[in-house]
Amino acid sequence: MLLIEIFRLAFSSLMSNKLRSSLTILGIAVGVFSVIGVMTLINGMRTSIENGLNVLGANSFQISKWPAISFSSADWSRYRNRRDITYTIASRFKEQMGDSARVNLRIGRGGQTVINRDRRTNPNVQLAGTDENFITAFNYDVAVGRNLGPDDVEYGRPVCVLGADVVGMLFGAEEALGRLVRINSQNYAVVGVLASKGTSFGMSQDNLVLTPITRWLAIYGRAMRSVSINVQAPTQADMAATQEKATGVMRLVRGLHPEDLNDFEVFSNESLIEAFNKIADIVAIAALVISGIALLASGVGVMNIMLVSVTERTKEIGVRKSIGAKKSNILLQFLAEAVALSLIGGVAGVAIGVGGGNAVAMFMHTAITFPWMWAGVGLLVCGGIGIIFGLYPAWKAARLDPIEALRYE
């Protein structure tokens, strides 16, 4: 019997029991879907996070009262009870760092509406109080006009630099420089316009207004305000030394004793990616465990359906053996049916998993990916399940006595 004929008979047998075959395929597809869907989503999120963190300048790290990532409510309470990094402390830190690094101070307030005469933006603009180092710290360029200057910060001048989205909504093709905009009843003179940067994590990076941090604090108050600090080392080689120096300087300006723990967080792009990868690994392991249990149950289902098939087709097996079919032909035919069931379920699971994972990724505004490695591993595992759980029924069919099989009713 030719190999192609064996596989043709195997698929013909599966098609003759559509409902039973479909239920078995569905069980396998669910097991594969769970891991492929999770891996697709994780890969998309990892790509987006790595790309999104590129909004920060090169060789940068952050100093903040709050950690970048925390999932423990107990830890969150501890962080909340820390002292704020006040503007006075942040300014002293910037002064102590001197020329060894470029330091940016920043504090923000979201949900703002910017008004120019009869035009206004949506109430979703970020108003950032910052200094002259913001554009290098976050990789912005000034398209028109000038950046905020040290004098603007020192004297708390009512000036601002607008993001590209804000300019488009308020001025269109008109000139924005020298015009006044109003935010919360405060007027600001436009001195510059930032070049467009697009989106990061599905959010626009151009929907913002920059104003001197001293002006921001004069309007909204200094109580209960914690300033975020971005430190940019001169080169990548200086990163570790700069981070060590910055930690020491921050401890000094915070008045910590040698035995005191740091009451602030220091984190970089690499540390954020590492933290995400640890979380992603835990989720991936959980998905693999769930998928393994589902595939094990599906394998038992494959064995069950093949045993039923052998019983139903006992007489057919006897007829084939009586006209010359060898044990290996019968074994291969039933094994091909089990593998075909598993692979069809695997392909369906991969398709649904990739589609479902990318649908969630689109909803979360993360990258769309195809996990080639995991798809290949999933199909190999499904093929293995077909062989392992289909071997006993195929062996049972192959060793049937042809005379006894022909007598079977």
Buried (B, 14 or more C-beta within 10 A) or exposed (E): BEEEEBBEBBBEBBEEBEEBBBEBBBBBBBBBBBBBBBBBBBBBBBBBBBEBBEBBBEBBBBBBBBBBEBEEEEEEEEBEEBEBBBBEBBBBBBEBBEEBBBBBBBBEBEEBBBBBEEEBBEEEBBBBBBBBBBBBBBBBEBEBBBBBBEEBBEEBBBBBBBBBBBBBBBBEEEEBBEBEBBBEEBEBEBBBBBEBBEEBBEEBBBBBBBBBBBBBBBBBEBEEBBBBBBBBBBEEEBBEEBBEBBBEBBBEBBEBEEEEEEBBBBBBBEBBBEBBBEEBEEBBEEBBEBBBEBBEEBBEBBBBBBBEBBEEBBEBBBBBBEEEBEEEBBBBBBBBBBBBBBBBBBBBBBBBBBBBBBBBBEEEBBBBBBBEEBBEBBBEBBBBBBBBBBBBBBBBBBEBEBEEBBEBE
